[in-house]
Amino acid sequence: MVNYKVTVSTGNLAGSTTFNNVFIKLVGTEGESEQKWLIDLNGPLDFIRGAVASFTVSCPTSLGKLVLIELNKRPHVLLPEGSWFPAKVEVKSPEGNTYHFPIYRWITDSEVHRFREATALTVLEDKHHLGQYSRQQELKEREQDYRWDVYLEGIPHSIKAEGPLSLPAEVRFSFTKTTEFLYTSATALAELQLKGLDECRKPWTDIDAIDRVFCCKRTDISDYVQEHWKEDAFFGYQMLNGANPILIRRCSVLPKNFPVTDDMVFRNGQGSLKGEMKRGNIFLCDYKRLDGLKANTINGKKQYLEAPLVLFHKRPDDKLMPIAIQLKQTPGPDNPIFLPTDSEYDWLLAKIFVRSSDFSEHQLNTHLLRTHLLAEVFAVSLLRNIPMVHPLHKLLVPHTRYTLQINHLARQLLISKTGVFTQFSSSGGEAMITILKRSLSSITYSSLCIPDDIVERGLEAVPNFYYRDDGLKLWDIIHRFVQGVLGYYYKTDKEVEQDPELQKWVKDIVEHGFLSQEGNGIPKCLTSVVELVKFVTMVIFTGSVQHSAVNSGQYDYGGWMPNTPISLQQPPPTKKGTSSEATMLATFPDVNTTAQGMATMWLLSKQSSDFVSLGRYPEDHFCEEVPVKMIKKFQGELKVLSAAIKARNKSLAVPYTYMDPDLVENSVAI
């Protein structure tokens, strides 16, 4: 007889405990053990939350190299079936080898579940027939668990699920996450109800009264915004470092539909647009995706959503200043170009319309589509097509945490027919669908890869652009990490090209994420290690860094409604000299619309206590020395960057924290 020492670790999540009987079978290249009931003197305490218990499995002869284990549990006669969350199993063989079996999954039934030994293997390396069989069976099951669904025609596909509880257990929120999400949502709405704001359909009559919507929910930056929101310099700053830093681009030729002249923006011949464009000092934000849309009706009142063009000038003091705003795409006498030299409220109201348009562009394109919906496609394709033993699964699965459930809730609570966004934003409803479709058709591969995007937008030399500075450094750190890990497993381009699981993953992303649209540069297959590394870097960056950059500052910049109105209920001025403070207040959204928008932004910006920062991997999916070293190196580089960002921020009036690795979540989890 030979003995195998089996150590079972139960996870430390709420509800991880089971009092069911647990059984294991060891399967190796030379045979398999009998199914062994894991029982000792500790009895039911062996599988409580956080427990680590050891057992002996005896076999007549050696099983050879272990390939997989089979785990299952059965309820006691008097006890019901319960869930169990095993973290990992380690097996020490009689030859002295230690085999690792990462699990990190809920087992909710009495079925037999197979788990592979932790050494990462592509399908081409997985030579043993037992390994090949278990690989095929796993993918067969995953294709049933992770099915595609069409939520709306013309936007990325989603996971098919009737509700959060119908999602596979392994991708659902933890008990902690669920509790905190519900509590944050309930307390925000309760505060509004106590104040009577959620039902008040009246317009604002006093700008100071807006401050009482969430007087207890403030941040240092939201306070700064409230004080400085009218300033041109701060308006320009937000285009670089606010919640939507991906729209602005250098302007070398004025759009034909934006007839700004030198006399408008450079008084007394003190400069020229042509000269400043040549020097790289003119920038443009064009909200053309919003053109011609039917705005929402809220509280029985027609709302307004414009498609502005905004011109900026980088001054010698390095401040980016707005110099011209046209609120509609088609120029004409009823569509004036507003200038900083106009009356106070003409110019302020023009900026308010831009900020409201920016809210819709940000929420639907920058935030929902380009991070949430794409991250879901990346996750579903991974979980459908890549088995747990594959190095790509091990690398990417931490970056899928909670994404599928948070997106299901977003569809249910935000963009459904009764969702907050649909009911209370100017771009809710019919306009929302059009914006999402237009946005998807405009996505390019280069726009998802920040080094390419910055060059394409001509923003390499813009000063005080912290989104670019931190983003490029993070991209480089992630790229080196991905290159190190995947380069260990894929030595040649041919190995990439001939990996059918890898190619199916990319094919599904192209088909279900980008709807097989042509001309966007998204690779339809991967033919080299270099291509693979860049694509995987983009996937990780999108679901972690980019999401943080466009999500975490929502309440900072939207907590003071006049800076980011969710909707506007008066048309834009058609001639100058007609605006006043009363006009501005009448244009702002009603009290209940303001309150609902701010409550939602508060919820979406709230970090949960089980937050996992970028580069932290609580689950040990890799066991080989090289990738484990790569992870430690990755974490070290992130730590150095985090310290540098914190040091820089001490000298800034408005700290830019959204890409500090300590504050970037590993996945789209909120």
Secondary structure, DSSP 8 states (H G I E B T S, - for coil): -EEEEEEEEE--STT----SEEEEEEEETTEE---EE---TTGGGGGSTT-EEEEEEEESS---SEEEEEEEEE--TTS----B-EEEEEEE-TTS-EEEEE----B-SSS-EEEE-SS---TTT--SHHHHHHHHHHHHHHHHHS-EE-SSTTS--EE--SSGGGS-GGGS--HHHHHHHHHHHHHHHHHHHHHT-TT-----S-GGGGGGTTTT---HHHHHHHHHTT-HHHHHHHHHHSS-TTS-EE-SS--TT----HHHHSGGGS--HHHHHHTT-EEEEE-GGGTT----EETTEE-B----EEEEEE-TTS-EEEEEEESSSS-BTTB-EE-TTS-HHHHHHHHHHHHHHHHHIIIIIIIIIIIIIHHHHHHHHHHHHS-TTSHHHHHHGGGGTTHHHHHHHHHHHTSSTTSHHHHHSTT-THHHHHHHHHHHHH--HHHHSHHHHHHHTT-TT-TT-HHHHHHHHHHHHHHHHHHHHHHHH--SHHHHHT-HHHHHHHHHIIIIISTT-SSS---SS--SHHHHHHHHHHHHHIIIIIHHHHHTTHHHHHSSGGGS-S-B-S---SSTT---HHHHHHHS--HHHHHHHHHHHHHHH---TT--BTT---S----SHHHHHHHHHHHHHHHHHHHHHHHHHTT-SS---TT-TTTSBSS---
